[in-house]
Amino acid sequence: MDHDFKTKLAAERERVEDLFEYEGCKVGRGTYGHVYKAKRKDGKDEKEYALKQIEGTGISMSACREIALLRELKHPNVIALQKVFLSHSDRKVWLLFDYAEHDLWHIIKFHRASKANKKPMQLPRGMVKSLLYQILDGIHYLHANWVLHRDLKPANILVMGEGPERGRVKIADMGFARLFNSPLKPLADLDPVVVTFWYRAPELLLGARHYTKAIDIWAIGCIFAELLTSEPIFHCRQEDIKTSNPFHHDQLDRIFSVMGFPADKDWEDIRKMPEYPTLQKDFRRTTITSEQALQDPYFLEDPLPTSDVFAGCQIPYPKREFLSEDEPEEKTEKVTMAYLKTQVFLTLYPVLI
């Protein structure tokens, strides 16, 4: 009887392949799985959606965390989860989101390509300010609801394309996000080391088990600098990126070469860090919250931030390219970069003159 009931439920369950057209429309690949650009087969609406297929069978802890958080979080600058699909036949999990045509990784890469062609073109000041304001607004909402994102980087900051939400920032990929308490509890030993190295705060690199909202603010600061220069501010070698050891000497060297070495008076808790004995001293470590950052006079100066980061911008940012099922995304990005280097003048010429 129980088997018949489960079989009936499985037969009645909506299937992704019956509802959406997405074959050949892969736009992303990562450790989590694959992302496809999709449209409804029944034509009920003309909206474009993003289908995120979780890698493997069943639901991982990362997927459970992401689904649980996104079901509760509702903010204009946080990606909205529309629906979850569970495939009974292959036990795959699919997440349905609104489709974002752009992300900061591709936008910054576009400007880096123009720099490589010896015709550097910075992101417009108003666009940078609007991007930063919306990122901070989204993170302020997460922090106010006791959520740390823990993996902020340009690739996880989406920007909506043409449509009613044109130019709206969406903070995405909540797989590493977690709830935190006040006072903070130490992380479990099995909790994964998070945040891509270039955007990782010093306390993470020093092996801290207690960390705060400041790790997200640090990452936003790194993204802000990258928007201004089109280059990661703390770029370093990444050969050890897969190591389970959070300490990364080259990354700390890069941070300290830019910021200086930390002094006890500037960062009182530094002595408690596991890797403190390896350090020297003169690093100014001040903490600012997202709320304080949003109140900075910078956002009251012209040009004022807007809800559409593309407002007044004439730069024709390219749409996402589709990936083949067996082609690594890294190879596609190299081809795309080569194409941009040869075509960027033709694309930007009307804007640059």
DOVEX-380173 format. One record per residue (C-alpha): residue in three letters; x, z, y. Coordinates in steps of 0.5 Angstrom, whole numbers. Layout:
// residues N
<node><res>ala</res><x>X</x><z>Z</z><y>Y</y></node>
...
//
This chain:
// residues 353
<node><res>met</res><x>0</x><z>0</z><y>0</y></node>
<node><res>asp</res><x>6</x><z>2</z><y>5</y></node>
<node><res>his</res><x>9</x><z>-5</z><y>3</y></node>
<node><res>asp</res><x>3</x><z>-9</z><y>5</y></node>
<node><res>phe</res><x>2</x><z>-5</z><y>11</y></node>
<node><res>lys</res><x>9</x><z>-6</z><y>13</y></node>
<node><res>thr</res><x>9</x><z>-14</z><y>11</y></node>
<node><res>lys</res><x>2</x><z>-15</z><y>15</y></node>
<node><res>leu</res><x>6</x><z>-11</z><y>21</y></node>
<node><res>ala</res><x>12</x><z>-16</z><y>21</y></node>
<node><res>ala</res><x>7</x><z>-22</z><y>20</y></node>
<node><res>glu</res><x>3</x><z>-20</z><y>26</y></node>
<node><res>arg</res><x>10</x><z>-19</z><y>30</y></node>
<node><res>glu</res><x>11</x><z>-23</z><y>36</y></node>
<node><res>arg</res><x>18</x><z>-27</z><y>34</y></node>
<node><res>val</res><x>23</x><z>-30</z><y>40</y></node>
<node><res>glu</res><x>23</x><z>-37</z><y>37</y></node>
<node><res>asp</res><x>16</x><z>-38</z><y>37</y></node>
<node><res>leu</res><x>15</x><z>-36</z><y>44</y></node>
<node><res>phe</res><x>21</x><z>-38</z><y>48</y></node>
<node><res>glu</res><x>26</x><z>-45</z><y>48</y></node>
<node><res>tyr</res><x>33</x><z>-42</z><y>48</y></node>
<node><res>glu</res><x>37</x><z>-47</z><y>43</y></node>
<node><res>gly</res><x>43</x><z>-50</z><y>46</y></node>
<node><res>cys</res><x>42</x><z>-45</z><y>52</y></node>
<node><res>lys</res><x>48</x><z>-40</z><y>51</y></node>
<node><res>val</res><x>50</x><z>-37</z><y>58</y></node>
<node><res>gly</res><x>54</x><z>-31</z><y>56</y></node>
<node><res>arg</res><x>58</x><z>-28</z><y>50</y></node>
<node><res>gly</res><x>61</x><z>-21</z><y>49</y></node>
<node><res>thr</res><x>62</x><z>-15</z><y>45</y></node>
<node><res>tyr</res><x>55</x><z>-14</z><y>45</y></node>
<node><res>gly</res><x>53</x><z>-21</z><y>43</y></node>
<node><res>his</res><x>50</x><z>-27</z><y>46</y></node>
<node><res>val</res><x>46</x><z>-28</z><y>52</y></node>
<node><res>tyr</res><x>41</x><z>-35</z><y>53</y></node>
<node><res>lys</res><x>37</x><z>-38</z><y>58</y></node>
<node><res>ala</res><x>30</x><z>-39</z><y>56</y></node>
<node><res>lys</res><x>23</x><z>-41</z><y>58</y></node>
<node><res>arg</res><x>16</x><z>-40</z><y>55</y></node>
<node><res>lys</res><x>14</x><z>-45</z><y>50</y></node>
<node><res>asp</res><x>7</x><z>-44</z><y>52</y></node>
<node><res>gly</res><x>8</x><z>-46</z><y>59</y></node>
<node><res>lys</res><x>4</x><z>-40</z><y>62</y></node>
<node><res>asp</res><x>10</x><z>-39</z><y>67</y></node>
<node><res>glu</res><x>16</x><z>-43</z><y>70</y></node>
<node><res>lys</res><x>20</x><z>-37</z><y>70</y></node>
<node><res>glu</res><x>27</x><z>-37</z><y>67</y></node>
<node><res>tyr</res><x>29</x><z>-31</z><y>63</y></node>
<node><res>ala</res><x>35</x><z>-28</z><y>60</y></node>
<node><res>leu</res><x>35</x><z>-27</z><y>52</y></node>
<node><res>lys</res><x>40</x><z>-22</z><y>50</y></node>
<node><res>gln</res><x>41</x><z>-22</z><y>43</y></node>
<node><res>ile</res><x>45</x><z>-16</z><y>40</y></node>
<node><res>glu</res><x>50</x><z>-17</z><y>35</y></node>
<node><res>gly</res><x>50</x><z>-15</z><y>28</y></node>
<node><res>thr</res><x>44</x><z>-12</z><y>25</y></node>
<node><res>gly</res><x>39</x><z>-6</z><y>27</y></node>
<node><res>ile</res><x>40</x><z>-3</z><y>33</y></node>
<node><res>ser</res><x>47</x><z>0</z><y>35</y></node>
<node><res>met</res><x>48</x><z>7</z><y>39</y></node>
<node><res>ser</res><x>50</x><z>2</z><y>45</y></node>
<node><res>ala</res><x>43</x><z>-2</z><y>45</y></node>
<node><res>cys</res><x>39</x><z>4</z><y>44</y></node>
<node><res>arg</res><x>42</x><z>7</z><y>50</y></node>
<node><res>glu</res><x>41</x><z>1</z><y>54</y></node>
<node><res>ile</res><x>34</x><z>0</z><y>52</y></node>
<node><res>ala</res><x>32</x><z>8</z><y>53</y></node>
<node><res>leu</res><x>35</x><z>8</z><y>60</y></node>
<node><res>leu</res><x>32</x><z>1</z><y>62</y></node>
<node><res>arg</res><x>25</x><z>3</z><y>60</y></node>
<node><res>glu</res><x>25</x><z>8</z><y>65</y></node>
<node><res>leu</res><x>29</x><z>6</z><y>71</y></node>
<node><res>lys</res><x>25</x><z>1</z><y>76</y></node>
<node><res>his</res><x>29</x><z>-1</z><y>82</y></node>
<node><res>pro</res><x>30</x><z>-7</z><y>86</y></node>
<node><res>asn</res><x>37</x><z>-7</z><y>85</y></node>
<node><res>val</res><x>37</x><z>-5</z><y>77</y></node>
<node><res>ile</res><x>36</x><z>-11</z><y>72</y></node>
<node><res>ala</res><x>29</x><z>-10</z><y>69</y></node>
<node><res>leu</res><x>28</x><z>-10</z><y>62</y></node>
<node><res>gln</res><x>21</x><z>-14</z><y>61</y></node>
<node><res>lys</res><x>21</x><z>-13</z><y>53</y></node>
<node><res>val</res><x>24</x><z>-12</z><y>47</y></node>
<node><res>phe</res><x>23</x><z>-16</z><y>40</y></node>
<node><res>leu</res><x>25</x><z>-14</z><y>33</y></node>
<node><res>ser</res><x>26</x><z>-19</z><y>28</y></node>
<node><res>his</res><x>24</x><z>-17</z><y>21</y></node>
<node><res>ser</res><x>27</x><z>-23</z><y>18</y></node>
<node><res>asp</res><x>34</x><z>-22</z><y>20</y></node>
<node><res>arg</res><x>34</x><z>-15</z><y>23</y></node>
<node><res>lys</res><x>36</x><z>-18</z><y>30</y></node>
<node><res>val</res><x>34</x><z>-14</z><y>37</y></node>
<node><res>trp</res><x>33</x><z>-19</z><y>43</y></node>
<node><res>leu</res><x>32</x><z>-16</z><y>50</y></node>
<node><res>leu</res><x>28</x><z>-20</z><y>55</y></node>
<node><res>phe</res><x>30</x><z>-20</z><y>62</y></node>
<node><res>asp</res><x>29</x><z>-24</z><y>69</y></node>
<node><res>tyr</res><x>34</x><z>-29</z><y>69</y></node>
<node><res>ala</res><x>40</x><z>-29</z><y>74</y></node>
<node><res>glu</res><x>43</x><z>-35</z><y>76</y></node>
<node><res>his</res><x>50</x><z>-32</z><y>79</y></node>
<node><res>asp</res><x>54</x><z>-26</z><y>78</y></node>
<node><res>leu</res><x>60</x><z>-23</z><y>82</y></node>
<node><res>trp</res><x>65</x><z>-26</z><y>77</y></node>
<node><res>his</res><x>63</x><z>-33</z><y>78</y></node>
<node><res>ile</res><x>62</x><z>-32</z><y>85</y></node>
<node><res>ile</res><x>69</x><z>-29</z><y>86</y></node>
<node><res>lys</res><x>72</x><z>-34</z><y>81</y></node>
<node><res>phe</res><x>69</x><z>-40</z><y>86</y></node>
<node><res>his</res><x>73</x><z>-37</z><y>92</y></node>
<node><res>arg</res><x>79</x><z>-36</z><y>88</y></node>
<node><res>ala</res><x>79</x><z>-44</z><y>86</y></node>
<node><res>ser</res><x>79</x><z>-46</z><y>93</y></node>
<node><res>lys</res><x>85</x><z>-41</z><y>95</y></node>
<node><res>ala</res><x>88</x><z>-45</z><y>89</y></node>
<node><res>asn</res><x>87</x><z>-51</z><y>92</y></node>
<node><res>lys</res><x>91</x><z>-49</z><y>99</y></node>
<node><res>lys</res><x>84</x><z>-49</z><y>103</y></node>
<node><res>pro</res><x>82</x><z>-41</z><y>102</y></node>
<node><res>met</res><x>75</x><z>-40</z><y>104</y></node>
<node><res>gln</res><x>73</x><z>-33</z><y>104</y></node>
<node><res>leu</res><x>66</x><z>-30</z><y>102</y></node>
<node><res>pro</res><x>62</x><z>-30</z><y>109</y></node>
<node><res>arg</res><x>62</x><z>-23</z><y>112</y></node>
<node><res>gly</res><x>55</x><z>-22</z><y>112</y></node>
<node><res>met</res><x>54</x><z>-24</z><y>105</y></node>
<node><res>val</res><x>60</x><z>-19</z><y>103</y></node>
<node><res>lys</res><x>56</x><z>-13</z><y>107</y></node>
<node><res>ser</res><x>50</x><z>-15</z><y>103</y></node>
<node><res>leu</res><x>53</x><z>-15</z><y>97</y></node>
<node><res>leu</res><x>56</x><z>-8</z><y>98</y></node>
<node><res>tyr</res><x>50</x><z>-5</z><y>101</y></node>
<node><res>gln</res><x>45</x><z>-7</z><y>95</y></node>
<node><res>ile</res><x>50</x><z>-5</z><y>90</y></node>
<node><res>leu</res><x>51</x><z>2</z><y>93</y></node>
<node><res>asp</res><x>43</x><z>2</z><y>94</y></node>
<node><res>gly</res><x>42</x><z>1</z><y>86</y></node>
<node><res>ile</res><x>48</x><z>6</z><y>84</y></node>
<node><res>his</res><x>45</x><z>11</z><y>89</y></node>
<node><res>tyr</res><x>38</x><z>10</z><y>85</y></node>
<node><res>leu</res><x>42</x><z>11</z><y>78</y></node>
<node><res>his</res><x>46</x><z>17</z><y>81</y></node>
<node><res>ala</res><x>39</x><z>20</z><y>84</y></node>
<node><res>asn</res><x>36</x><z>20</z><y>77</y></node>
<node><res>trp</res><x>43</x><z>23</z><y>73</y></node>
<node><res>val</res><x>45</x><z>16</z><y>70</y></node>
<node><res>leu</res><x>53</x><z>14</z><y>70</y></node>
<node><res>his</res><x>53</x><z>7</z><y>69</y></node>
<node><res>arg</res><x>61</x><z>7</z><y>67</y></node>
<node><res>asp</res><x>62</x><z>0</z><y>67</y></node>
<node><res>leu</res><x>62</x><z>-3</z><y>74</y></node>
<node><res>lys</res><x>65</x><z>-10</z><y>74</y></node>
<node><res>pro</res><x>64</x><z>-16</z><y>78</y></node>
<node><res>ala</res><x>61</x><z>-19</z><y>71</y></node>
<node><res>asn</res><x>56</x><z>-14</z><y>71</y></node>
<node><res>ile</res><x>53</x><z>-15</z><y>78</y></node>
<node><res>leu</res><x>48</x><z>-21</z><y>78</y></node>
<node><res>val</res><x>45</x><z>-24</z><y>83</y></node>
<node><res>met</res><x>39</x><z>-28</z><y>83</y></node>
<node><res>gly</res><x>38</x><z>-35</z><y>84</y></node>
<node><res>glu</res><x>32</x><z>-39</z><y>87</y></node>
<node><res>gly</res><x>26</x><z>-36</z><y>87</y></node>
<node><res>pro</res><x>22</x><z>-30</z><y>90</y></node>
<node><res>glu</res><x>28</x><z>-25</z><y>89</y></node>
<node><res>arg</res><x>33</x><z>-30</z><y>92</y></node>
<node><res>gly</res><x>40</x><z>-27</z><y>93</y></node>
<node><res>arg</res><x>38</x><z>-20</z><y>90</y></node>
<node><res>val</res><x>43</x><z>-16</z><y>87</y></node>
<node><res>lys</res><x>42</x><z>-14</z><y>80</y></node>
<node><res>ile</res><x>46</x><z>-8</z><y>77</y></node>
<node><res>ala</res><x>46</x><z>-10</z><y>69</y></node>
<node><res>asp</res><x>49</x><z>-8</z><y>62</y></node>
<node><res>met</res><x>47</x><z>-1</z><y>61</y></node>
<node><res>gly</res><x>50</x><z>-1</z><y>54</y></node>
<node><res>phe</res><x>56</x><z>4</z><y>57</y></node>
<node><res>ala</res><x>51</x><z>8</z><y>61</y></node>
<node><res>arg</res><x>49</x><z>15</z><y>60</y></node>
<node><res>leu</res><x>46</x><z>21</z><y>63</y></node>
<node><res>phe</res><x>50</x><z>27</z><y>66</y></node>
<node><res>asn</res><x>48</x><z>34</z><y>68</y></node>
<node><res>ser</res><x>50</x><z>39</z><y>73</y></node>
<node><res>pro</res><x>54</x><z>42</z><y>72</y></node>
<node><res>leu</res><x>58</x><z>37</z><y>68</y></node>
<node><res>lys</res><x>59</x><z>38</z><y>60</y></node>
<node><res>pro</res><x>65</x><z>35</z><y>57</y></node>
<node><res>leu</res><x>64</x><z>28</z><y>54</y></node>
<node><res>ala</res><x>64</x><z>28</z><y>46</y></node>
<node><res>asp</res><x>71</x><z>26</z><y>43</y></node>
<node><res>leu</res><x>68</x><z>20</z><y>40</y></node>
<node><res>asp</res><x>65</x><z>18</z><y>47</y></node>
<node><res>pro</res><x>68</x><z>11</z><y>48</y></node>
<node><res>val</res><x>73</x><z>10</z><y>54</y></node>
<node><res>val</res><x>69</x><z>6</z><y>59</y></node>
<node><res>val</res><x>70</x><z>2</z><y>65</y></node>
<node><res>thr</res><x>75</x><z>-4</z><y>65</y></node>
<node><res>phe</res><x>82</x><z>-2</z><y>67</y></node>
<node><res>trp</res><x>82</x><z>-6</z><y>73</y></node>
<node><res>tyr</res><x>76</x><z>-2</z><y>76</y></node>
<node><res>arg</res><x>78</x><z>5</z><y>72</y></node>
<node><res>ala</res><x>78</x><z>11</z><y>76</y></node>
<node><res>pro</res><x>85</x><z>15</z><y>76</y></node>
<node><res>glu</res><x>82</x><z>21</z><y>72</y></node>
<node><res>leu</res><x>79</x><z>16</z><y>67</y></node>
<node><res>leu</res><x>86</x><z>14</z><y>66</y></node>
<node><res>leu</res><x>89</x><z>21</z><y>66</y></node>
<node><res>gly</res><x>85</x><z>23</z><y>60</y></node>
<node><res>ala</res><x>80</x><z>27</z><y>64</y></node>
<node><res>arg</res><x>74</x><z>29</z><y>59</y></node>
<node><res>his</res><x>70</x><z>32</z><y>65</y></node>
<node><res>tyr</res><x>68</x><z>26</z><y>70</y></node>
<node><res>thr</res><x>63</x><z>25</z><y>76</y></node>
<node><res>lys</res><x>59</x><z>20</z><y>80</y></node>
<node><res>ala</res><x>66</x><z>18</z><y>83</y></node>
<node><res>ile</res><x>68</x><z>14</z><y>77</y></node>
<node><res>asp</res><x>62</x><z>9</z><y>79</y></node>
<node><res>ile</res><x>64</x><z>9</z><y>87</y></node>
<node><res>trp</res><x>71</x><z>8</z><y>85</y></node>
<node><res>ala</res><x>69</x><z>2</z><y>81</y></node>
<node><res>ile</res><x>65</x><z>0</z><y>87</y></node>
<node><res>gly</res><x>71</x><z>0</z><y>92</y></node>
<node><res>cys</res><x>75</x><z>-4</z><y>87</y></node>
<node><res>ile</res><x>69</x><z>-9</z><y>87</y></node>
<node><res>phe</res><x>69</x><z>-9</z><y>95</y></node>
<node><res>ala</res><x>76</x><z>-10</z><y>96</y></node>
<node><res>glu</res><x>76</x><z>-16</z><y>91</y></node>
<node><res>leu</res><x>70</x><z>-19</z><y>95</y></node>
<node><res>leu</res><x>74</x><z>-19</z><y>101</y></node>
<node><res>thr</res><x>81</x><z>-22</z><y>98</y></node>
<node><res>ser</res><x>78</x><z>-26</z><y>92</y></node>
<node><res>glu</res><x>83</x><z>-22</z><y>87</y></node>
<node><res>pro</res><x>83</x><z>-15</z><y>84</y></node>
<node><res>ile</res><x>86</x><z>-10</z><y>88</y></node>
<node><res>phe</res><x>89</x><z>-6</z><y>82</y></node>
<node><res>his</res><x>91</x><z>-12</z><y>78</y></node>
<node><res>cys</res><x>96</x><z>-11</z><y>72</y></node>
<node><res>arg</res><x>98</x><z>-13</z><y>65</y></node>
<node><res>gln</res><x>92</x><z>-12</z><y>60</y></node>
<node><res>glu</res><x>96</x><z>-13</z><y>53</y></node>
<node><res>asp</res><x>94</x><z>-6</z><y>51</y></node>
<node><res>ile</res><x>87</x><z>-6</z><y>53</y></node>
<node><res>lys</res><x>84</x><z>-5</z><y>46</y></node>
<node><res>thr</res><x>88</x><z>1</z><y>45</y></node>
<node><res>ser</res><x>83</x><z>8</z><y>44</y></node>
<node><res>asn</res><x>88</x><z>12</z><y>49</y></node>
<node><res>pro</res><x>85</x><z>12</z><y>56</y></node>
<node><res>phe</res><x>92</x><z>13</z><y>59</y></node>
<node><res>his</res><x>95</x><z>6</z><y>61</y></node>
<node><res>his</res><x>102</x><z>7</z><y>65</y></node>
<node><res>asp</res><x>102</x><z>0</z><y>68</y></node>
<node><res>gln</res><x>95</x><z>1</z><y>71</y></node>
<node><res>leu</res><x>97</x><z>8</z><y>74</y></node>
<node><res>asp</res><x>103</x><z>5</z><y>77</y></node>
<node><res>arg</res><x>99</x><z>-1</z><y>80</y></node>
<node><res>ile</res><x>94</x><z>4</z><y>83</y></node>
<node><res>phe</res><x>100</x><z>9</z><y>86</y></node>
<node><res>ser</res><x>104</x><z>3</z><y>89</y></node>
<node><res>val</res><x>97</x><z>1</z><y>93</y></node>
<node><res>met</res><x>95</x><z>8</z><y>94</y></node>
<node><res>gly</res><x>101</x><z>13</z><y>94</y></node>
<node><res>phe</res><x>102</x><z>18</z><y>89</y></node>
<node><res>pro</res><x>97</x><z>24</z><y>89</y></node>
<node><res>ala</res><x>99</x><z>31</z><y>92</y></node>
<node><res>asp</res><x>96</x><z>37</z><y>89</y></node>
<node><res>lys</res><x>93</x><z>39</z><y>96</y></node>
<node><res>asp</res><x>89</x><z>32</z><y>96</y></node>
<node><res>trp</res><x>87</x><z>32</z><y>89</y></node>
<node><res>glu</res><x>86</x><z>40</z><y>87</y></node>
<node><res>asp</res><x>84</x><z>38</z><y>79</y></node>
<node><res>ile</res><x>90</x><z>34</z><y>78</y></node>
<node><res>arg</res><x>94</x><z>39</z><y>75</y></node>
<node><res>lys</res><x>88</x><z>40</z><y>69</y></node>
<node><res>met</res><x>89</x><z>32</z><y>67</y></node>
<node><res>pro</res><x>92</x><z>31</z><y>60</y></node>
<node><res>glu</res><x>97</x><z>26</z><y>63</y></node>
<node><res>tyr</res><x>99</x><z>30</z><y>70</y></node>
<node><res>pro</res><x>106</x><z>32</z><y>68</y></node>
<node><res>thr</res><x>108</x><z>24</z><y>68</y></node>
<node><res>leu</res><x>106</x><z>23</z><y>75</y></node>
<node><res>gln</res><x>110</x><z>24</z><y>82</y></node>
<node><res>lys</res><x>107</x><z>26</z><y>88</y></node>
<node><res>asp</res><x>103</x><z>23</z><y>96</y></node>
<node><res>phe</res><x>96</x><z>20</z><y>94</y></node>
<node><res>arg</res><x>90</x><z>21</z><y>98</y></node>
<node><res>arg</res><x>84</x><z>22</z><y>94</y></node>
<node><res>thr</res><x>78</x><z>23</z><y>98</y></node>
<node><res>thr</res><x>71</x><z>23</z><y>95</y></node>
<node><res>ile</res><x>65</x><z>20</z><y>98</y></node>
<node><res>thr</res><x>58</x><z>19</z><y>95</y></node>
<node><res>ser</res><x>53</x><z>13</z><y>95</y></node>
<node><res>glu</res><x>49</x><z>16</z><y>100</y></node>
<node><res>gln</res><x>54</x><z>18</z><y>104</y></node>
<node><res>ala</res><x>57</x><z>10</z><y>104</y></node>
<node><res>leu</res><x>50</x><z>8</z><y>105</y></node>
<node><res>gln</res><x>50</x><z>11</z><y>112</y></node>
<node><res>asp</res><x>57</x><z>9</z><y>114</y></node>
<node><res>pro</res><x>57</x><z>5</z><y>121</y></node>
<node><res>tyr</res><x>59</x><z>-1</z><y>118</y></node>
<node><res>phe</res><x>52</x><z>-2</z><y>115</y></node>
<node><res>leu</res><x>50</x><z>-2</z><y>122</y></node>
<node><res>glu</res><x>54</x><z>-7</z><y>125</y></node>
<node><res>asp</res><x>53</x><z>-14</z><y>126</y></node>
<node><res>pro</res><x>52</x><z>-18</z><y>121</y></node>
<node><res>leu</res><x>47</x><z>-13</z><y>118</y></node>
<node><res>pro</res><x>46</x><z>-13</z><y>111</y></node>
<node><res>thr</res><x>40</x><z>-17</z><y>108</y></node>
<node><res>ser</res><x>36</x><z>-17</z><y>102</y></node>
<node><res>asp</res><x>38</x><z>-24</z><y>101</y></node>
<node><res>val</res><x>46</x><z>-24</z><y>100</y></node>
<node><res>phe</res><x>45</x><z>-32</z><y>101</y></node>
<node><res>ala</res><x>42</x><z>-32</z><y>107</y></node>
<node><res>gly</res><x>45</x><z>-36</z><y>112</y></node>
<node><res>cys</res><x>50</x><z>-38</z><y>107</y></node>
<node><res>gln</res><x>51</x><z>-46</z><y>106</y></node>
<node><res>ile</res><x>56</x><z>-45</z><y>100</y></node>
<node><res>pro</res><x>53</x><z>-49</z><y>94</y></node>
<node><res>tyr</res><x>55</x><z>-44</z><y>88</y></node>
<node><res>pro</res><x>55</x><z>-48</z><y>82</y></node>
<node><res>lys</res><x>50</x><z>-46</z><y>76</y></node>
<node><res>arg</res><x>52</x><z>-42</z><y>70</y></node>
<node><res>glu</res><x>54</x><z>-47</z><y>65</y></node>
<node><res>phe</res><x>52</x><z>-47</z><y>57</y></node>
<node><res>leu</res><x>57</x><z>-45</z><y>52</y></node>
<node><res>ser</res><x>57</x><z>-48</z><y>45</y></node>
<node><res>glu</res><x>55</x><z>-44</z><y>39</y></node>
<node><res>asp</res><x>63</x><z>-44</z><y>37</y></node>
<node><res>glu</res><x>67</x><z>-45</z><y>43</y></node>
<node><res>pro</res><x>70</x><z>-38</z><y>46</y></node>
<node><res>glu</res><x>68</x><z>-37</z><y>53</y></node>
<node><res>glu</res><x>75</x><z>-36</z><y>55</y></node>
<node><res>lys</res><x>76</x><z>-43</z><y>53</y></node>
<node><res>thr</res><x>70</x><z>-45</z><y>57</y></node>
<node><res>glu</res><x>72</x><z>-41</z><y>63</y></node>
<node><res>lys</res><x>79</x><z>-45</z><y>63</y></node>
<node><res>val</res><x>76</x><z>-52</z><y>63</y></node>
<node><res>thr</res><x>71</x><z>-49</z><y>69</y></node>
<node><res>met</res><x>77</x><z>-47</z><y>73</y></node>
<node><res>ala</res><x>81</x><z>-53</z><y>72</y></node>
<node><res>tyr</res><x>74</x><z>-57</z><y>74</y></node>
<node><res>leu</res><x>73</x><z>-53</z><y>80</y></node>
<node><res>lys</res><x>81</x><z>-54</z><y>82</y></node>
<node><res>thr</res><x>80</x><z>-62</z><y>82</y></node>
<node><res>gln</res><x>73</x><z>-62</z><y>85</y></node>
<node><res>val</res><x>72</x><z>-56</z><y>90</y></node>
<node><res>phe</res><x>74</x><z>-60</z><y>96</y></node>
<node><res>leu</res><x>68</x><z>-65</z><y>94</y></node>
<node><res>thr</res><x>64</x><z>-59</z><y>94</y></node>
<node><res>leu</res><x>66</x><z>-55</z><y>100</y></node>
<node><res>tyr</res><x>68</x><z>-61</z><y>104</y></node>
<node><res>pro</res><x>61</x><z>-61</z><y>108</y></node>
<node><res>val</res><x>62</x><z>-53</z><y>109</y></node>
<node><res>leu</res><x>69</x><z>-53</z><y>111</y></node>
<node><res>ile</res><x>69</x><z>-59</z><y>116</y></node>
//
